[in-house]
């Protein structure tokens, strides 16, 4: 029998019914209805204004300031007609969260009246306090001015809440001196870099008509749902996003009965509510299903341009969390909210292409004959090999460290999986004779009534952190609570760098009179020879691979964020971002400072929570139970029995270990050294170990103490009660 508080929570959950929501509307009626889309602009703007803004979105280049007033007026009229009284410049500071500065359309007049007004100046530029966001030393704390600037390439939208409607305008966020204080500005710069170098290579390959090239992204969002009745009883979930204590339940995910299982009724109603909102916002959410762990789920949109996909990914996280509250849930986006079951990732499916050449990472049916694909794929291989540590650094957080390398997510060693077909093609290139591509053949199921269908030429590898999956690469190591902007910036930049190197080699060879095919083959051979060590198609979880990757192939195993984040300070990384005008040296250094501080703060918050919960929640509960045990033993002895004291002694010993461990952890907290790297090492090596010792004692106690005396909701309750 659970404790009174836990029993009351369980009763509350049992009485819950699915929240009443409106029946789903036809997609044709609601799709992007709350988005100031190109179609909406076309209807609302003068033809010349629309053509100008359409060209800016399609081809890039500077926005004509003369059109801003017309766009602002049309945007305000559209939003006001849908009930909006406020507008917000929305931006993404260095926190993985979304920031909003709300202003009213209202303008008071001298005669006491008030009118609504929204000018081009207000649309294009805003001014939030730049000192109140992480900036890594870019600004002194007393220097407050920051600017938001309209990102015309991503559409404005309406955010509906019970409190009203707000027009949301996607923006970048920069300091008074022009440094990027956000995640979007570097993303836009990286898109420009990859466009410039991809266009250069395509023209060398003989393409004369080349539209603007952009990266694309489709991010698979995993999350947990926990009933709100438990949240008040779990301060660790409230403040840290993960359970700092919790013994494994008798049943977890070992039966593989949750993945793709029937979606619980309450959860399905929640999902439908989420999707209805996302469709109105133009977010192409396509897939939903149960994930591997109990209580874990996934939503995945289809591909979009990377900039828009980044905005939409932030919207997905916002909508998930807000909608969960209305349905009596808390949505946990932490990468590892529960120990012992699968954590949550955000697989980032990434490719590049344009409207004239299509997807540049599509191999076709005969990739050995597709020179364009081979060069672009080779560029990715080279980039990942040269800058694998950077890819590990841009996914480095205290929370994601719990996933990486835990035999449930890709290892911290960054490698490339190509599949059997492409791996064979690149092996042929290395050997000097490119002749054929293996075919997947036809799947025959042995039942006449079942259809035959073509097989993919290669299998998938769930242990690879960076895998080719047919016409894109899947960066599987990204954390569920992260913005996708950071990984996309890194991927775009390393690709731009490799494309520039390939173009340089081809230009030099062609100038010497070599044919395009000979020059290209030589480049591809050099890539396979110098960078083939990063290609791995085996079990990324195996200890043999971890040893071979480091000792034989020279790959880095950056196990923690304390190992990975200093990569951002390497000269090669600084030069990479400077060379392509993505991040200046001071902007890059600021990111190291911010992310290092966030890592330390996250672990220190957890450590303080562990100390408090151990002393004020678990120790008192266990001590009270020990007193009951002692009384029971005395009463049995009084009537001549000889009861065993072993259980009481075991519990008393563990309770003392809990208290001693909390004291040692508190002392370690007070011993944090100065300097970012030293502080991170202290958190990774000392605090995490001390927290583990306290948890081990607490989790052992949970399995021994009377269930009615245990104060914290258990894993069994939180993972399975719906």
N, C-alpha and C positions, 0 to 999 in steps of 0.2 A: 504494500500500500504506500503510495507516494506521500510526501509531506502535505500538510493542509494547503499551503500555497500552491504547490504543484498540482494537487488534486483539483483545486478551484480552477486553475488555468486549463486543465484537461476538460473539465466540465464545460467551461466556456467554449472551448473549441468544438466539443461534441454538439453543442447547441447551435453553432453557426450554420447558416444557410448561404448558398451563393448569393452575392450581391445582385440585386435587380438591375439589369442594364438593358438599354434599348436593343431591339433586334438588329443584327448587322444590316447595314444599308448596302444596296448594290454598289460595287466598286466604281462603276461608271459615274455614280452620283456624288461620291465623296472624295474621289482621288484628287489630291492636291488642292482641295477646295479652300484650305486655309493657307495657301502659298501664293505669294505675289510672283507667279511664274511668268515665263516668256509669253505664254498664251494670254494671261491676264494683262501683261504690259502691252501687248499688241492691241488689245481692245481699248485700253485706257489712255495710251499715249499718242501724240501726233506721229505720223508716219516717219518723219525725219528723225525725231527723238528715238523712236523705237529702233530704227535701223542703226543709229549710232551706238546705242547701248548693246544691241545684239552683236554688232561687230566687236565691241570690246570684250564681251563674254566669249565669243567664238574664237577670236584671233589674238586676244591679249592686247597689250598696248595701253596707253593712258586714257582715262575717262575724260571726256569732254566736259569741263566744269559748267559750260553753258546749259547743259541739259539737266543739271541736278535739280533745279527748282521745279521743272516740269515733272520729273520723276517723283520728287517728294510730294507734290500736290496730289498726283494720281495715287500714290501709295497711301497717303493719309485719307483720301476720300474712300478708297477701297476698304481700308481697315476700319474707319469710322462707321461705314455702312454695316459692318459685321460686329459692331459693338465695342470697338477698341477706344479707350480714353487715354491710354498711355502708349509710349513707344520705349523700347529698350535697345541700347547698343549691347550686343551679346559678344563676349570674347572669351578666350581660353587662356587664363594665366598659367603659370608654371606649377599647377596644383593637381592636374588631371580633372579638375572640376570646371563647371561653366559659371561665368560671372555675368551679371546683368546690372546695368544702371538704368533705372526707370525715370522717365520724364513725362509730364503731361503735355497734351496738345494745347492746353489752355494758355491763353495770353490775356492778362487783365488790361482793360482800357482805362483811361483817365476819368471817364464819365461813369465808372462803376460797372460797366458791362464787361463781359468776358467772351472772347472768340476762340475758335480753334485755329491753330496755325502750325504748319510744318514746312520749313524752308529747306532749300538745297544745302545750305550751310549746316543745318542741324542734322540732315541725313548723312552728309559726308563726314562730319567730324564731331566727336564728343570729347569730354574731358573728365575722366574719372581720376581719383586720387591714385597716382602711380606709386606712392610710398607704402601703401597698405597691402601690396601683393609681394610675393617673393621676387626678388630681383638679383640676388647673388652679388650684391655690392655694386651693381650698375648705378644705383642712385643712393645718395646719403638719405638717412631717415627723415631729415628735415626738408628734403627736396621732393615736393609732392606732385608736381605737374606730370600728367600722362595724357596721351591722346588715343582715342579710338578712331579708326578710319574705315569707312564702308568698304566691304569686299563685294564688289559688284558681281563677281563670278559665282556667288552663292546666293540663292534667292531668299528674300525676307519671308517670314511666316507669322502666323498668329498663334500665341500660346493661350489656351483657354484653361482657366482655373475656376473654382467656385467663387473666387473674388472678382472675376471679370476677365476681360480679354486684353492682351498686350501685343502690340506690333513688335516683333523681334527682328532686328537688323544685324546680320552677321558682320563682324568687324575684326580688324587687327588691333593690337594694343602695343604701343611703343612709348618710349620715354620722351621727355622734352628734348633730349639730344639725339633722338632717332634710333636708339637701340631697341631691338625686339624684346618685349617683356612677356611674350605669349608664345603659343605653339603654332598659330596659323601663319604668321609672317614667314618663319623659316620654311614652312610647307610650300607656300606660294613661290618662294625663291627656289626651292629644290625642283618644283615643277618647271620653272623657267630654265633651270640648268639642264634637266634631262631633255627638255624640248630642244634646246640649242644643240646639244651633242647628238641626239638621235636624228635630227634633221640633217646635220652635217654628214653622218654616216650614210643615211639613206640616199643623199645626193651623190655620194661617192659610188654607191651601188647602182646608179643610173636612174634613180627616181627623179622626175622633173616636177611633178605635182605632189607636194607634201603639205598636208594640213597640219595645224598645230597639234603637237603630240602631248599627251597627258598620261600620267599614271592613273590607274583605277584601283579601287579597293572594295572588297566585300568582307565584312568582319562578322564572324560568328560569335555572338554574345552568350556566354554561359553565366548562370546565376543560381542562387539558392533562395527559396522562400521559407521563412519561419513565421509561425503564427505570432501575432502581436501579444497574445496572452503570455508568452514566455519572455518577451523582451525586457519587461520590468524586473524580472528575476535573474537576468543575465547582464550585469553591467559591462562585462567584457564584450559582448556582442554590440551593445549600445555604443561604446566608446572606441573599441579597437576593431570592430567588424569581424572578429573571429573569437572562437571559444578558447580561452586560455587554460581551461580545465575541462575534463570530460573523459571518462573511461569508455573504451569501445563497447558498443552494444553487442548483444549476443548475435544479432543479425545485422550486417551492414550491406555491402554490395556484392558479397561473395556468390550469391545465386545468379547474378547477372539478370535480375528480373525487373529492373527499373528502366534500363536503357530502351528507348523506343516503346515502352509499355503504354498502356492506356492512360491518358492524361486524367488526373483526378478532376472531379466535376468543378470544385471551387477554382482550381487552377486554370481549367479550360475557360471558364467564364472570365477570369482575370486576363488570360491571354487574348481573348476576343476583344475585351475592352481596350487593351494596349494596342492591338492591331488597328482597331477602328480609329484611334487617335493618330497613329502613325500614318495610316493611309491619307487622312485629312492633311497631314503635314508633308505628304509626298515622299515618305520614307518607304521604299519597296520591300517591306518585311515579307519574306516568302516562306520561311521554314520555321516550324515550332515542334518541339518534341521533348520528352523526358531525356535527361542526360544519364550518365552512368550511376552516379551516387543517388541514394534516396533523397528526395527533396530538392534535387538539382534539375534545371531545365535550360533550354537553349532557344534563342530567337536569332534568325540570320536573314539579313537583307541580301538582295542580289547586287551585282556590280554597279558602281557609280564612279564618276570622276572623283579622284582622291580628295580634293578639297571639299566637295559636297558630301562625300561619304564620311569625312571627318565630322562635319557639322551634324550629319544625321546620326552618327554613332553617339555623339554627346546627347542628342535628343532622345535616342533610345534609352540611354541610362537614366536620364531625367524622367522620362515617361514611366519606365519600369518602377522606379522608386516611388513616384507620386501615386501611381495607380495601385501599387501594392498596399499602401496605407488605406485606401478606400475599400479594399477587399479584406481587410483584417490581417494582412501580411506585412512583414518587413522583407524587402529585397536586399539580399547580401551580395555585393559585388566584390568582396574580398576574395583573393585567389585561393585561400585555404581556410575557410571558416570552421571546418571540422577536421580534426586529425584522424587519420586512418581510413578516410574515404577520399575519392577523387576531388581534387580542387577544381577551380574554374579558370579557364583561359579565354582568350579572344583570338581565335585563329584569323590572321589577316591574310586574305587572298589578294595577291598583288600582281598586276600586269601593267603593260604600257601599250598604247596604240593611238590611232587617230581615225578620221573619217575616210581617208584616202587609202591607206595601207592596211587598215584594220588592226587586229590584235597582233602585235609584233612578237609575241611569245607563243603563237600558234604554230606547232610544227608541221601541220598537215599530215597526210597519210604517208608521205615519204620524206621524213625529215632530213635524210642524207642528201637529198636534192635541193633542200630549202636553205640556200646560203644566207639569206636575210635572217631567218630564225637562228641558224647556227651561230652567227656572229652576235646576235643579241643575247642568246642563251650563254654563249661563251663569256660575254661581258659580265653577266650575272655571276657566273662561276668565279671569274677573276676577282670581282668586287667582294664577294663573300669571303674568299680566301684571304685577300689582303686586309679586309676590314671586319672579319668575324668578331673580334673583340669589341668593336664599336656596336655591332648588332646586339651583343650581350649587354653592353652598357646601357643602351636605350630602352631595355626592358627590365632594368635593375631597380627593384623596389624591395623594401623589407617584406612586403606581403608576397610578391612573386618568388622570392627566394625559397619559400616553403614548397613551391611546386617543382621548380626546375631541378631535374635530376632525381626526382622521387619516384621513379618507375610508374608514373601516371601522366607525365608530361615530358616534353623533350629534355634531354640533358643540357647542362650549361655549356657544353662544347658545341660550337656552331659548325655544322656540316651541311652538305647539300645532297639531297636524294633526287636522282634523275629518273629512276625507273629502269627496268632492264633494257627497254628499247633504246633510250637515249644514252644510257651508259655504254651500251655496245657501240653506238655510233661514234661517241667521243673516244672510245678505245680504238676504233678503226682509224680515226684521225691521228691519234698518237702513234699508231703503227705505220702511218704513211700511206694507207690505201683505203679510201672511203668508197664502199661498193654498194651497200644495201642497208635497208631498215627492216627489222623484224616486224612481222604482222601479228596482231592480236588474235586473228582467226575468228571463228564463229563459236558461240556458246551453244552447245547441244545438251539439252536437259533430259533426254531419254524418254520423253513423254510426247506423243504425237500432237496432243492438244495444246502444248505449250510452245510459244514462239521461239524460233532461233533468232539470236541477235549478236551483233559484233562485240567481241571482247576488246577491252582496252589493251594496248600493247605492253603495258606495264602495270604491276600492282601498286598499291599505296603502302607507305611505311609510316605507321603512327608514332614511331620512336624518333623520327627525324625532326629537328627543329625548323628546317627549311627545305620543303619538299616540292618538287614539280608534280602537278596534279592534272596534267592534260593540256592546258593552255595558259597556265599561271603558276606562280609560286605561292605556297602557303607557309607563312611565317607562323609557326605553331606555338612559339614560346612567349607570345605577348600575353600579358596578364589581363584578367577580366575587368579590373577596375581602372585600367590605363586608358588614356587617350591614344588613338591610333596615329596621331600626328607625328609623335617622336619616331616610331618605327618607320613610317612612310618617308619622313625627312631623310633618315639614314639610308633607306633603300634607294630612294631617288638619287641621292648624292653619290653613293658608291657606283650606281649604274652610270650616271653621267660621267664620272671619272674614268670608268673602264671604256665607255664608248669614245671618249676623247682620246684615250691611249690607242684604241683600235684604229680610229680615224687617222691619228698621227702615223701609225705604222703603214697603213694603206697608202697615205699620201706620199710617204718616203719611197715605198716600193714602186708605186706607179710613176713617180718622177724618174726612177732608174730604168723605166721601160718594162717592168714586170706586168704581166696580165693581171686583171682583177681577180680571176679565179686562183692563180698561183699565189698572189699576194695574200688573199683571204685564207687560203689553206695554210700558208706559213704562219699567219697570225693565230689561227685555231690550233695548230700544232704547238706553238709556243705556250698558249694558254693551258692546254692539256698537260704539257710537260712541267710547266712551272707552278700550276695551280690545281692540278688534278688531285692533290692530296686531300682536298676538302670534300671530294665526292665519296660518299659512303652509303651503301645500300643495305647494310646489315642491321643487327639489333643495337640500337643506340643506348639501350639500358644496360648492356652487358659490361661487366668489369673489364673484360678483355679489350673492348673497344676503348674504354676510358684510358687504359694503359697504352694501347697502340696509338691512339689519337695524339697523345702528348709526346711519347717517347720516340715513335717512328715517323709520325706525320708532322710534328711540330705545331699542332693546334693547341690553343690555350683552353684550359679548364678553369674558368672563373666562377667558382662555386657560389660566392656570395656577392652582394652589392658592394661590400667593402673591397672585394677583389676587382669588381668590374668598373665601378664609377671612375677610378683614377685613369682609366683608358682615355677619358675625355681630356685629360691634360697632356697626352702624348703629342709630341711635335708633329707626327704624321697625321694625326686627326685634326689638329689645328690647321695644318697646311691644306688638308683636303677640303674643309669647309670654307677656308679663305679663298682657295683657288677657284671655287665655283660660286662665290658670293652668296653662300647660304647662311653662314654664321661668321661674324667677325671673331677674332681671338678673344675680345672682352666678352662678347655674347656667349661664346662657348664656355669660358671660364665661369661666367655667372651661372650657367646651368649645372656645372659641377658643384658649385657652392650650394645652390638651392637643393639639388637632389641628395647631396651628402647630408645636409641639414635635415631634410625630410626623412631620410633613412634613420638617422639617429633619434629624431623626435618620435617616430613611430615606435621604435623599440623601447625607448624610455617610457612612453605612455603605457605600453604593455607591461613593462617591469613594475611600474608604480601600481598598476591595477592588480598584478599578481600579489604584491606585498599586501595591499589593502584587502583583497578578497581572502587571502590565506589567513590573515589575522582577525578580520572582523566578521567573516561569514563562515568559513570552513572550520577553523580552529574552535570557535565557540560551539558550533553544532556537534563536532566530534567530542569535545570535552563533556558536553551535556549527556551524550550517549554513553561515554565512558562511565560517568557517574551512575547512570542507570544500570550498566553492566556490573559495576562494583557493588551496588545495592543488591542486585539479584544474586551475585556470588555469596555475599554475606548472609543473605536469607537462606540460601541453600545449605551453607555451612552450619547455620544455626540449628537446622533440623537433622544434622548428621550426614549430609551428603558431601561428596568431594568433587565439586565441579571443576572443570578445566579452566585455567586462567590464561591459556595460550592465546585465545582470540583477543582478550582484553589487553594482554601484554603487547601483542603485535600492533593493535590499533594505537596504543599509547606510544609505542616506539615510532610509528609513522607520523603521529601527530607532533611529536617532538621534532622529527626530521622536517616536517612542514614548517614549524616555527623557526628552527635553526636556519633552514634554507631561505626563508623570508628575510631573516636578519642579515644573512650573507649577501643576498641580492640587494637589500637596502644599502649596505656598506659599499657594494660595487657601484651602485648608482652615484654615490657621492665621490667616487674616485675617477670620474670621467676626465681623460686628459685633454689638453688643449690641442688645436689643430684638427682640421677636417679628417684627414686620413687616420690619424691616431685615434680620434673619437670613434670613427666607423669600426676600426679594428677592435676597440674595446667593446662596442655593442655586439659585434659579430662573434667574438671569441669568448668574452666574459659574461655579458648580460644574458645572451641567449642560452649559454650553458647553465647559468644559475637559475634562470627561469625554468629550464628543463628539469632541474633537480626538484624544484618546488612542485612542479606539475606531476612528476613521477610519484611523489609522496601523496599528493591529493587524489590522483586517479586510482592509486592502490586503496586509499581509504574509501573511495566511493564504492568499491567492490566488497567492502567488509562491513561498513556501517549500515544499520537498519535503514531501509529505504524511506521509512516515515520520518527519519531524522535528517536525511540528506537535503540541504537547502536549495541546491541548484538544479534546474531542469536538466534532465539527462539527455544524452545523445539519442537514446531510443525515443524519447518524447518529442524532441525537436525535429528529428529527421522523419518520423513516421506519422505523427499526429497531424491530420488534415481536416 
